[in-house]
Amino acid sequence: MSNLRIASMVGARPNFMKIAPIVHEIQRTAGIEHRLVHSGQHYDQQMSESFFEELHIPKPDVNLEVGSGSHAWQTAEVMKRFEAVVLEWKPDVVIVVGDVNSTLAAALVASKLGVPVAHVEAGLRSFDMSMPEEINRKLTDAISDLLFVTEQSGIQNLRKEGVEQDRIFLVGNVMIDCLVEHRKIAEKSEILRRLGLQEDGDKASAYGLLTLHRPSNVDDPAVLRDILSTIATLAEKMPVFFPVHPRSLERIRQFGLGSYLAEEKSGAAARGIVPLPPLGYLHFLCLMDHARLILTDSGGIQEESTILGVPCLTLRENTERPVTVEQGTNQIVGRDPKKILAAAALVLGAERRAMKAPELWDGHAAERIVKILLEKLRPGLLNKPVPESSRIDSKS
Ligand code: UD1
């Protein structure tokens, strides 16, 4: 029986921690040939390469080097360049993860060429079509053959959209696989000491952690100003560290909002919103794990904070990840300053809220995904032992 040929597409920062556990599971499994394709949507050392290094993801077999551009341009360029890869290598299945432009582009190419598409993180819905990711999610799911879901809401959403039950698989969460594998390693990060938040062995002093990059929050000067001014009020009591996404940095400069950011002071002296460059995975995981409070508009951080048990205030009007609110530490607070400050005061005054890990968020999602791919596409290869000689070593 021939090997199963899998091509995986990654493009932007949140894709990298989702593909890492899948790539590693593929390396541990016999009978699979794998090609990792990077669209080049994110290209900076800090937004891309550092994740490959820290997570021991092998260097991509192909880099499409698309770079930044409008959504239509970026999606179209990924499609044009990825089509050539699929035609040349002829994979049996294409894996796409998450909801970025590269995800949709790769799914479209594969499905038009008749290659089955497996979507990891399928079924999430914010029901907000002004979010580019919601468009990407709905369209990707509509043309995917195997839908790997992280939470019950995903199953319900897909069923309502007419997807047959036998194509939907609740497998857990690959982003949490990555977290579970790296949490202890992240403890060795020197970031807390570098920021003066921890002396040797002591508990870290109280701080908040902020991330912001959604177009709806950073592309409108009045909205961005209101958010920064609200967080600056909160940051009078304890420093709020802000690793700034390139898009947000550009907007803060463009709109002249730099005065809301503090000097990059560290330790007890630090107050206000303290800007940092985008951080690598391990430093950021360590900062999340020890934060008193996280404020974010990211999807993935809502999930990570749930497992870490750190209170999270989501600066959006909705979430496509309702389980993080129902069982986790997440609250959707929107952008109303009063609501944000009231929620923060409550959280800071209370004991940490207990959370229950969502179903199957146990660090084994990638194993389930690879097993299902084999069952569906090459059942004869299941449980074949991995010959030492055929193991692909991760480039670490
Ligand atoms: C993309 C994803 C978003 C994801 C986010 C994580 C889409 C529609 N959006 O948004 O879902 O949460 O990644 O970061 O796919 N830039 C750099 N260096 C880079 C990459 C980008 O400086 O390596 C700058 C460029 O000015 C670029 C801007 O950031 O124009 C935005 O990048 P882009 O990939 O278009 O979207 P993100 O906002 O990062």
Boltz pocket constraint, residues with backbone or C-beta under 6 A from the ligand:
constraints:
  - pocket:
      binder: B
      contacts: [[A, 12], [A, 13], [A, 14], [A, 41], [A, 42], [A, 43], [A, 44], [A, 47], [A, 48], [A, 68], [A, 69], [A, 99], [A, 100], [A, 101], [A, 102], [A, 132], [A, 133], [A, 213], [A, 245], [A, 246], [A, 247], [A, 250]]
      max_distance: 6.0
